[in-house]
Amino acid sequence: MSTARALVVAAPSSGSGKTTVATGLMAALSRRGTRVAPFKIGPDYIDPGYHTLAAGRPGRNLDVVLQGPDRLGPLARHGARDADVAVVEGVMGLFDGRIADGAGSTAQVAAALGAPVVLVVDVRGQSRSLAALLHGFRSFDPSVQVAGVILNRVGSDRHAGVCRAAAEEVGLPVLGAVPRRAELAVPSRHLGLVTAAEHGAAATAAVDAMAALVAEHVDLDAVVAAARPLPGGPAWDPAAELAATGPAGDTAVPRPVVALAGGPAFGFGYAEHAELLAAAGAEVVAVDPLRDPGLPERASGLVLPGGFPEEHVGALGDNAPLRAAVAALAASGAPVHAECGGLLYLCRELDGTPMCGVLDADAAMTPRLTLGYRDAVAVSASPLFGAGERVGAHEFHRCAVTPRAGTAPAWAWRGGQPEGHVTGGVHASFLHTHPAGTPGAVARFVAAARAHAATVPA
């Protein structure tokens, strides 16, 4: 059982600097010997990569829509096992969530965890008006406890003093005052920050700079003192989740090898995915499509998560042996699960560069951002989902696939046209799901991989 304390780093709006402050907090606390469990609210894959660098343990997500509200506490306790403090970075503004109903907001997760909120406020252009802003955020929802404020992008000592006085007017302690530092900017592109896996040594240097900045300008002891114990209860257990989904299939067959793509081009994965695959009986082997010339020996299943294949299209195209191996595995009927970037990789081509050719479709970058939660229903039966099964999913890309859906589409949802491709053992779509929210899909995938392995001569 986790005995960790937790706090949430939130902000009035996106762009306030909460990622810098949250990541800096994780790193600064870790470097003084505090065991930090890093979390990100929402479906974001990029920030957890920096959190992993900062805390030295996997960054994890807490998402009401994708995981279900009942799993928040268990997943938090699972991720915070053996930690002293869980630092949870919020998403967008404190009360912003799904457009339709606000579900998945930072406030909802903070209230569910009983975790106090430290509000990061960009105070450029503000002085005493800060008091009104803080008063509104503190009083808007009584289920959310705002425990303190960190002033960000402070212009001078005088400016910091005026803002401190404004916070004191409404009874909120100032836990830090961080000056403007343009050199901390992390490179970004069409879907946000460049991932930590791609940024390499520069990502480590950025985290180092965030840690130094926060350690110098934030009262770390006061921040830790503001944290409160996570609520009691069981921790999330992948084996228990899978047991609740039904029989595991013929376990007399040796463990199937499931290749899990990663590396700079396919870094959008959740830690719980590999944990569930292993708990379901798979031998999980990492593969980097930018560098590895083939799939693992005896591979009988393939997971292609999202990422940025469009940024590495030349190298992916040049790795013809692996593209051929992926196509051969899919043609053999083995289960293949591809999300977003993985979908692009399975197309005939991406922006004119040959890809795997598994799907009778072509992909291209577009100027249009597609973003949002989807209450999706499976249109076609696949090795992961039964026809008619409903899931919470998320879509986030600037690419288009033509045709949008195959003869057997993957998904449909209210207000949208059918999307994705189901063919043979392949399930490929732009939609991201969270495996902790769909453990049955993981169990069925591994069962299909086990069945396929039984048909292949040793």
DRENKOLKE-399663 format. One record per residue (C-alpha): x, z, y; residue in three letters. Coordinates in steps of 0.5 Angstrom, whole numbers, plus 500, padded with zeros to 3 digits. Each point is the difference from the previous one (the first is absolute). Layout:
N
+-----+-----+-----+------+
!   X !   Z !   Y ! rest !
+-----+-----+-----+------+
!   X !   Z !   Y !  ALA !
...
+-----+-----+-----+------+
***
This chain:
458
+-----+-----+-----+------+
!   X !   Z !   Y ! rest !
+-----+-----+-----+------+
! 500 ! 500 ! 500 !  MET !
! 503 ! 498 ! 507 !  SER !
! 501 ! 506 ! 505 !  THR !
! 502 ! 495 ! 505 !  ALA !
! 497 ! 501 ! 507 !  ARG !
! 498 ! 494 ! 504 !  ALA !
! 499 ! 497 ! 507 !  LEU !
! 497 ! 493 ! 503 !  VAL !
! 504 ! 496 ! 505 !  VAL !
! 495 ! 496 ! 504 !  ALA !
! 499 ! 497 ! 507 !  ALA !
! 494 ! 498 ! 504 !  PRO !
! 501 ! 493 ! 499 !  SER !
! 505 ! 495 ! 496 !  SER !
! 507 ! 499 ! 504 !  GLY !
! 500 ! 507 ! 502 !  SER !
! 507 ! 501 ! 496 !  GLY !
! 497 ! 504 ! 494 !  LYS !
! 504 ! 496 ! 495 !  THR !
! 507 ! 502 ! 504 !  THR !
! 498 ! 507 ! 500 !  VAL !
! 497 ! 501 ! 493 !  ALA !
! 506 ! 496 ! 497 !  THR !
! 505 ! 504 ! 505 !  GLY !
! 497 ! 507 ! 498 !  LEU !
! 500 ! 498 ! 492 !  MET !
! 507 ! 498 ! 501 !  ALA !
! 502 ! 506 ! 505 !  ALA !
! 497 ! 505 ! 495 !  LEU !
! 503 ! 497 ! 494 !  SER !
! 507 ! 500 ! 503 !  ARG !
! 499 ! 508 ! 501 !  ARG !
! 498 ! 501 ! 493 !  GLY !
! 493 ! 500 ! 500 !  THR !
! 497 ! 496 ! 494 !  ARG !
! 495 ! 495 ! 504 !  VAL !
! 494 ! 496 ! 496 !  ALA !
! 499 ! 494 ! 504 !  PRO !
! 493 ! 497 ! 501 !  PHE !
! 497 ! 495 ! 504 !  LYS !
! 492 ! 499 ! 501 !  ILE !
! 497 ! 494 ! 499 !  GLY !
! 502 ! 493 ! 496 !  PRO !
! 507 ! 499 ! 503 !  ASP !
! 506 ! 498 ! 496 !  TYR !
! 505 ! 500 ! 505 !  ILE !
! 500 ! 507 ! 503 !  ASP !
! 501 ! 503 ! 494 !  PRO !
! 507 ! 496 ! 499 !  GLY !
! 503 ! 504 ! 506 !  TYR !
! 497 ! 506 ! 497 !  HIS !
! 503 ! 500 ! 494 !  THR !
! 507 ! 499 ! 503 !  LEU !
! 498 ! 506 ! 505 !  ALA !
! 498 ! 505 ! 494 !  ALA !
! 504 ! 497 ! 494 !  GLY !
! 494 ! 500 ! 496 !  ARG !
! 494 ! 495 ! 499 !  PRO !
! 496 ! 499 ! 506 !  GLY !
! 492 ! 500 ! 498 !  ARG !
! 494 ! 498 ! 503 !  ASN !
! 493 ! 504 ! 501 !  LEU !
! 494 ! 495 ! 501 !  ASP !
! 493 ! 502 ! 499 !  VAL !
! 497 ! 493 ! 499 !  VAL !
! 505 ! 498 ! 495 !  LEU !
! 501 ! 506 ! 496 !  GLN !
! 494 ! 504 ! 501 !  GLY !
! 499 ! 506 ! 504 !  PRO !
! 500 ! 504 ! 494 !  ASP !
! 507 ! 498 ! 498 !  ARG !
! 503 ! 502 ! 507 !  LEU !
! 502 ! 507 ! 498 !  GLY !
! 502 ! 499 ! 493 !  PRO !
! 505 ! 494 ! 503 !  LEU !
! 503 ! 504 ! 505 !  ALA !
! 501 ! 506 ! 496 !  ARG !
! 503 ! 495 ! 495 !  HIS !
! 505 ! 497 ! 505 !  GLY !
! 502 ! 507 ! 503 !  ALA !
! 502 ! 503 ! 493 !  ARG !
! 506 ! 504 ! 501 !  ASP !
! 500 ! 499 ! 508 !  ALA !
! 500 ! 505 ! 506 !  ASP !
! 496 ! 496 ! 505 !  VAL !
! 496 ! 493 ! 499 !  ALA !
! 500 ! 496 ! 507 !  VAL !
! 494 ! 495 ! 500 !  VAL !
! 501 ! 494 ! 505 !  GLU !
! 493 ! 498 ! 503 !  GLY !
! 497 ! 493 ! 501 !  VAL !
! 498 ! 497 ! 506 !  MET !
! 497 ! 505 ! 505 !  GLY !
! 498 ! 507 ! 497 !  LEU !
! 492 ! 498 ! 499 !  PHE !
! 501 ! 493 ! 499 !  ASP !
! 498 ! 497 ! 493 !  GLY !
! 496 ! 495 ! 496 !  ARG !
! 497 ! 496 ! 506 !  ILE !
! 493 ! 501 ! 497 !  ALA !
! 500 ! 508 ! 499 !  ASP !
! 507 ! 503 ! 502 !  GLY !
! 501 ! 501 ! 492 !  ALA !
! 508 ! 501 ! 499 !  GLY !
! 501 ! 503 ! 507 !  SER !
! 506 ! 505 ! 501 !  THR !
! 495 ! 505 ! 502 !  ALA !
! 496 ! 499 ! 493 !  GLN !
! 506 ! 501 ! 496 !  VAL !
! 503 ! 506 ! 504 !  ALA !
! 493 ! 504 ! 500 !  ALA !
! 500 ! 498 ! 492 !  ALA !
! 507 ! 503 ! 499 !  LEU !
! 499 ! 506 ! 505 !  GLY !
! 506 ! 497 ! 504 !  ALA !
! 501 ! 502 ! 507 !  PRO !
! 502 ! 494 ! 504 !  VAL !
! 506 ! 499 ! 505 !  VAL !
! 498 ! 495 ! 505 !  LEU !
! 505 ! 495 ! 503 !  VAL !
! 498 ! 498 ! 507 !  VAL !
! 504 ! 494 ! 503 !  ASP !
! 500 ! 503 ! 507 !  VAL !
! 502 ! 494 ! 504 !  ARG !
! 496 ! 500 ! 507 !  GLY !
! 497 ! 507 ! 498 !  GLN !
! 501 ! 507 ! 503 !  SER !
! 494 ! 505 ! 501 !  ARG !
! 495 ! 494 ! 497 !  SER !
! 503 ! 502 ! 493 !  LEU !
! 496 ! 507 ! 501 !  ALA !
! 494 ! 496 ! 499 !  ALA !
! 502 ! 495 ! 495 !  LEU !
! 502 ! 506 ! 496 !  LEU !
! 494 ! 504 ! 501 !  HIS !
! 496 ! 494 ! 497 !  GLY !
! 504 ! 499 ! 494 !  PHE !
! 500 ! 508 ! 498 !  ARG !
! 493 ! 501 ! 501 !  SER !
! 497 ! 493 ! 498 !  PHE !
! 499 ! 502 ! 493 !  ASP !
! 500 ! 508 ! 498 !  PRO !
! 503 ! 498 ! 493 !  SER !
! 506 ! 498 ! 502 !  VAL !
! 505 ! 505 ! 503 !  GLN !
! 505 ! 497 ! 505 !  VAL !
! 506 ! 505 ! 500 !  ALA !
! 505 ! 497 ! 505 !  GLY !
! 502 ! 494 ! 503 !  VAL !
! 507 ! 497 ! 501 !  ILE !
! 501 ! 496 ! 506 !  LEU !
! 503 ! 493 ! 499 !  ASN !
! 503 ! 495 ! 505 !  ARG !
! 501 ! 505 ! 505 !  VAL !
! 503 ! 498 ! 506 !  GLY !
! 504 ! 506 ! 503 !  SER !
! 501 ! 507 ! 500 !  ASP !
! 495 ! 501 ! 505 !  ARG !
! 495 ! 495 ! 497 !  HIS !
! 501 ! 505 ! 494 !  ALA !
! 498 ! 506 ! 504 !  GLY !
! 494 ! 497 ! 503 !  VAL !
! 497 ! 498 ! 493 !  CYS !
! 502 ! 507 ! 497 !  ARG !
! 496 ! 503 ! 505 !  ALA !
! 494 ! 495 ! 499 !  ALA !
! 500 ! 502 ! 492 !  ALA !
! 500 ! 507 ! 502 !  GLU !
! 494 ! 500 ! 504 !  GLU !
! 496 ! 498 ! 494 !  VAL !
! 504 ! 505 ! 495 !  GLY !
! 504 ! 495 ! 496 !  LEU !
! 507 ! 502 ! 499 !  PRO !
! 505 ! 494 ! 501 !  VAL !
! 505 ! 500 ! 494 !  LEU !
! 505 ! 494 ! 503 !  GLY !
! 501 ! 496 ! 506 !  ALA !
! 503 ! 493 ! 497 !  VAL !
! 503 ! 496 ! 506 !  PRO !
! 500 ! 492 ! 500 !  ARG !
! 505 ! 497 ! 495 !  ARG !
! 499 ! 492 ! 500 !  ALA !
! 506 ! 500 ! 495 !  GLU !
! 496 ! 503 ! 495 !  LEU !
! 496 ! 494 ! 499 !  ALA !
! 499 ! 497 ! 493 !  VAL !
! 499 ! 493 ! 499 !  PRO !
! 493 ! 497 ! 499 !  SER !
! 497 ! 494 ! 499 !  ARG !
! 493 ! 497 ! 498 !  HIS !
! 498 ! 506 ! 496 !  LEU !
! 503 ! 506 ! 503 !  GLY !
! 507 ! 503 ! 499 !  LEU !
! 505 ! 496 ! 496 !  VAL !
! 500 ! 504 ! 493 !  THR !
! 506 ! 505 ! 499 !  ALA !
! 502 ! 496 ! 493 !  ALA !
! 501 ! 494 ! 505 !  GLU !
! 503 ! 504 ! 506 !  HIS !
! 505 ! 503 ! 495 !  GLY !
! 506 ! 504 ! 504 !  ALA !
! 496 ! 499 ! 506 !  ALA !
! 494 ! 503 ! 497 !  ALA !
! 505 ! 506 ! 499 !  THR !
! 503 ! 500 ! 506 !  ALA !
! 493 ! 500 ! 504 !  ALA !
! 498 ! 506 ! 495 !  VAL !
! 506 ! 504 ! 502 !  ASP !
! 499 ! 498 ! 508 !  ALA !
! 492 ! 503 ! 499 !  MET !
! 503 ! 506 ! 497 !  ALA !
! 505 ! 502 ! 505 !  ALA !
! 495 ! 498 ! 506 !  LEU !
! 495 ! 505 ! 496 !  VAL !
! 505 ! 505 ! 499 !  ALA !
! 502 ! 501 ! 507 !  GLU !
! 493 ! 499 ! 503 !  HIS !
! 495 ! 503 ! 496 !  VAL !
! 500 ! 508 ! 497 !  ASP !
! 500 ! 499 ! 493 !  LEU !
! 499 ! 507 ! 498 !  ASP !
! 493 ! 500 ! 505 !  ALA !
! 498 ! 494 ! 496 !  VAL !
! 501 ! 503 ! 493 !  VAL !
! 497 ! 506 ! 502 !  ALA !
! 494 ! 496 ! 502 !  ALA !
! 499 ! 497 ! 493 !  ALA !
! 495 ! 503 ! 496 !  ARG !
! 500 ! 501 ! 492 !  PRO !
! 496 ! 494 ! 496 !  LEU !
! 494 ! 502 ! 497 !  PRO !
! 500 ! 502 ! 493 !  GLY !
! 498 ! 496 ! 494 !  GLY !
! 503 ! 496 ! 495 !  PRO !
! 505 ! 495 ! 501 !  ALA !
! 499 ! 492 ! 499 !  TRP !
! 502 ! 499 ! 493 !  ASP !
! 501 ! 492 ! 498 !  PRO !
! 499 ! 502 ! 492 !  ALA !
! 494 ! 504 ! 502 !  ALA !
! 497 ! 494 ! 504 !  GLU !
! 501 ! 495 ! 495 !  LEU !
! 497 ! 505 ! 494 !  ALA !
! 494 ! 500 ! 505 !  ALA !
! 499 ! 492 ! 499 !  THR !
! 499 ! 500 ! 493 !  GLY !
! 504 ! 498 ! 494 !  PRO !
! 507 ! 498 ! 501 !  ALA !
! 500 ! 494 ! 495 !  GLY !
! 504 ! 499 ! 494 !  ASP !
! 506 ! 505 ! 501 !  THR !
! 503 ! 498 ! 493 !  ALA !
! 503 ! 494 ! 504 !  VAL !
! 507 ! 501 ! 503 !  PRO !
! 500 ! 501 ! 508 !  ARG !
! 499 ! 494 ! 503 !  PRO !
! 505 ! 498 ! 506 !  VAL !
! 497 ! 499 ! 506 !  VAL !
! 504 ! 497 ! 506 !  ALA !
! 499 ! 503 ! 507 !  LEU !
! 502 ! 495 ! 505 !  ALA !
! 503 ! 503 ! 506 !  GLY !
! 506 ! 499 ! 505 !  GLY !
! 500 ! 498 ! 507 !  PRO !
! 495 ! 495 ! 499 !  ALA !
! 495 ! 504 ! 496 !  PHE !
! 500 ! 507 ! 502 !  GLY !
! 493 ! 501 ! 501 !  PHE !
! 499 ! 505 ! 495 !  GLY !
! 497 ! 507 ! 499 !  TYR !
! 504 ! 505 ! 496 !  ALA !
! 494 ! 502 ! 496 !  GLU !
! 500 ! 493 ! 497 !  HIS !
! 506 ! 501 ! 496 !  ALA !
! 498 ! 507 ! 498 !  GLU !
! 494 ! 497 ! 497 !  LEU !
! 503 ! 494 ! 496 !  LEU !
! 505 ! 505 ! 497 !  ALA !
! 494 ! 505 ! 498 !  ALA !
! 496 ! 495 ! 497 !  ALA !
! 506 ! 498 ! 495 !  GLY !
! 503 ! 495 ! 504 !  ALA !
! 508 ! 499 ! 501 !  GLU !
! 501 ! 498 ! 507 !  VAL !
! 505 ! 496 ! 502 !  VAL !
! 502 ! 498 ! 507 !  ALA !
! 501 ! 493 ! 502 !  VAL !
! 503 ! 497 ! 506 !  ASP !
! 497 ! 493 ! 501 !  PRO !
! 506 ! 498 ! 505 !  LEU !
! 505 ! 502 ! 496 !  ARG !
! 498 ! 501 ! 492 !  ASP !
! 501 ! 493 ! 496 !  PRO !
! 495 ! 502 ! 495 !  GLY !
! 494 ! 505 ! 498 !  LEU !
! 502 ! 506 ! 496 !  PRO !
! 501 ! 499 ! 493 !  GLU !
! 493 ! 500 ! 496 !  ARG !
! 496 ! 501 ! 506 !  ALA !
! 493 ! 499 ! 499 !  SER !
! 497 ! 502 ! 506 !  GLY !
! 502 ! 499 ! 508 !  LEU !
! 498 ! 503 ! 506 !  VAL !
! 501 ! 496 ! 507 !  LEU !
! 499 ! 505 ! 505 !  PRO !
! 499 ! 498 ! 508 !  GLY !
! 506 ! 499 ! 504 !  GLY !
! 503 ! 495 ! 505 !  PHE !
! 501 ! 494 ! 495 !  PRO !
! 499 ! 495 ! 506 !  GLU !
! 507 ! 503 ! 503 !  GLU !
! 504 ! 499 ! 494 !  HIS !
! 496 ! 493 ! 498 !  VAL !
! 507 ! 496 ! 500 !  GLY !
! 503 ! 505 ! 495 !  ALA !
! 494 ! 501 ! 496 !  LEU !
! 500 ! 493 ! 499 !  GLY !
! 507 ! 499 ! 498 !  ASP !
! 499 ! 505 ! 494 !  ASN !
! 497 ! 495 ! 496 !  ALA !
! 502 ! 503 ! 493 !  PRO !
! 495 ! 506 ! 502 !  LEU !
! 495 ! 496 ! 503 !  ARG !
! 500 ! 496 ! 493 !  ALA !
! 500 ! 507 ! 496 !  ALA !
! 494 ! 502 ! 504 !  VAL !
! 496 ! 494 ! 499 !  ALA !
! 502 ! 500 ! 493 !  ALA !
! 497 ! 507 ! 499 !  LEU !
! 494 ! 499 ! 504 !  ALA !
! 499 ! 494 ! 495 !  ALA !
! 501 ! 504 ! 494 !  SER !
! 493 ! 504 ! 502 !  GLY !
! 504 ! 506 ! 502 !  ALA !
! 497 ! 505 ! 505 !  PRO !
! 502 ! 498 ! 507 !  VAL !
! 498 ! 504 ! 506 !  HIS !
! 502 ! 497 ! 507 !  ALA !
! 498 ! 503 ! 507 !  GLU !
! 501 ! 497 ! 506 !  CYS !
! 507 ! 498 ! 500 !  GLY !
! 500 ! 499 ! 493 !  GLY !
! 494 ! 495 ! 501 !  LEU !
! 504 ! 496 ! 504 !  LEU !
! 506 ! 500 ! 495 !  TYR !
! 495 ! 497 ! 495 !  LEU !
! 498 ! 494 ! 504 !  CYS !
! 503 ! 494 ! 499 !  ARG !
! 503 ! 500 ! 507 !  GLU !
! 501 ! 505 ! 506 !  LEU !
! 501 ! 496 ! 506 !  ASP !
! 502 ! 494 ! 496 !  GLY !
! 505 ! 504 ! 496 !  THR !
! 499 ! 500 ! 492 !  PRO !
! 498 ! 506 ! 498 !  MET !
! 497 ! 502 ! 492 !  CYS !
! 495 ! 495 ! 500 !  GLY !
! 495 ! 504 ! 496 !  VAL !
! 494 ! 499 ! 504 !  LEU !
! 497 ! 494 ! 502 !  ASP !
! 501 ! 502 ! 507 !  ALA !
! 505 ! 499 ! 506 !  ASP !
! 502 ! 506 ! 505 !  ALA !
! 502 ! 499 ! 508 !  ALA !
! 501 ! 505 ! 506 !  MET !
! 495 ! 500 ! 505 !  THR !
! 499 ! 503 ! 507 !  PRO !
! 494 ! 504 ! 498 !  ARG !
! 500 ! 507 ! 498 !  LEU !
! 495 ! 502 ! 494 !  THR !
! 500 ! 508 ! 500 !  LEU !
! 495 ! 505 ! 498 !  GLY !
! 497 ! 504 ! 494 !  TYR !
! 495 ! 496 ! 495 !  ARG !
! 495 ! 503 ! 496 !  ASP !
! 501 ! 495 ! 494 !  ALA !
! 497 ! 498 ! 494 !  VAL !
! 504 ! 497 ! 494 !  ALA !
! 496 ! 493 ! 499 !  VAL !
! 504 ! 498 ! 494 !  SER !
! 502 ! 504 ! 494 !  ALA !
! 508 ! 501 ! 499 !  SER !
! 505 ! 504 ! 497 !  PRO !
! 499 ! 505 ! 505 !  LEU !
! 493 ! 500 ! 503 !  PHE !
! 493 ! 499 ! 496 !  GLY !
! 495 ! 495 ! 504 !  ALA !
! 496 ! 504 ! 505 !  GLY !
! 505 ! 506 ! 500 !  GLU !
! 500 ! 502 ! 508 !  ARG !
! 507 ! 503 ! 503 !  VAL !
! 502 ! 502 ! 507 !  GLY !
! 506 ! 495 ! 502 !  ALA !
! 504 ! 498 ! 506 !  HIS !
! 502 ! 493 ! 503 !  GLU !
! 506 ! 499 ! 505 !  PHE !
! 503 ! 493 ! 500 !  HIS !
! 501 ! 494 ! 505 !  ARG !
! 500 ! 495 ! 494 !  CYS !
! 495 ! 495 ! 497 !  ALA !
! 499 ! 498 ! 493 !  VAL !
! 497 ! 493 ! 499 !  THR !
! 495 ! 501 ! 496 !  PRO !
! 498 ! 507 ! 502 !  ARG !
! 497 ! 501 ! 493 !  ALA !
! 501 ! 497 ! 494 !  GLY !
! 495 ! 498 ! 495 !  THR !
! 499 ! 507 ! 498 !  ALA !
! 501 ! 504 ! 506 !  PRO !
! 503 ! 507 ! 500 !  ALA !
! 496 ! 503 ! 505 !  TRP !
! 494 ! 500 ! 505 !  ALA !
! 497 ! 505 ! 505 !  TRP !
! 495 ! 500 ! 505 !  ARG !
! 501 ! 495 ! 506 !  GLY !
! 506 ! 496 ! 497 !  GLY !
! 501 ! 494 ! 495 !  GLN !
! 502 ! 501 ! 493 !  PRO !
! 508 ! 501 ! 500 !  GLU !
! 505 ! 500 ! 495 !  GLY !
! 502 ! 497 ! 493 !  HIS !
! 499 ! 502 ! 493 !  VAL !
! 502 ! 496 ! 495 !  THR !
! 503 ! 501 ! 493 !  GLY !
! 503 ! 507 ! 500 !  GLY !
! 501 ! 499 ! 508 !  VAL !
! 497 ! 504 ! 505 !  HIS !
! 502 ! 498 ! 507 !  ALA !
! 497 ! 502 ! 507 !  SER !
! 502 ! 502 ! 507 !  PHE !
! 496 ! 507 ! 499 !  LEU !
! 505 ! 506 ! 499 !  HIS !
! 497 ! 505 ! 496 !  THR !
! 503 ! 507 ! 499 !  HIS !
! 501 ! 502 ! 492 !  PRO !
! 498 ! 507 ! 501 !  ALA !
! 494 ! 498 ! 502 !  GLY !
! 499 ! 495 ! 494 !  THR !
! 503 ! 503 ! 494 !  PRO !
! 496 ! 496 ! 495 !  GLY !
! 503 ! 494 ! 503 !  ALA !
! 507 ! 502 ! 498 !  VAL !
! 498 ! 502 ! 493 !  ALA !
! 496 ! 494 ! 499 !  ARG !
! 506 ! 496 ! 502 !  PHE !
! 505 ! 504 ! 496 !  VAL !
! 495 ! 499 ! 494 !  ALA !
! 501 ! 493 ! 501 !  ALA !
! 507 ! 500 ! 501 !  ALA !
! 500 ! 503 ! 493 !  ARG !
! 496 ! 496 ! 497 !  ALA !
! 504 ! 494 ! 502 !  HIS !
! 506 ! 503 ! 498 !  ALA !
! 497 ! 500 ! 493 !  ALA !
! 499 ! 493 ! 500 !  THR !
! 508 ! 498 ! 502 !  VAL !
! 505 ! 500 ! 494 !  PRO !
! 505 ! 505 ! 500 !  ALA !
+-----+-----+-----+------+
***
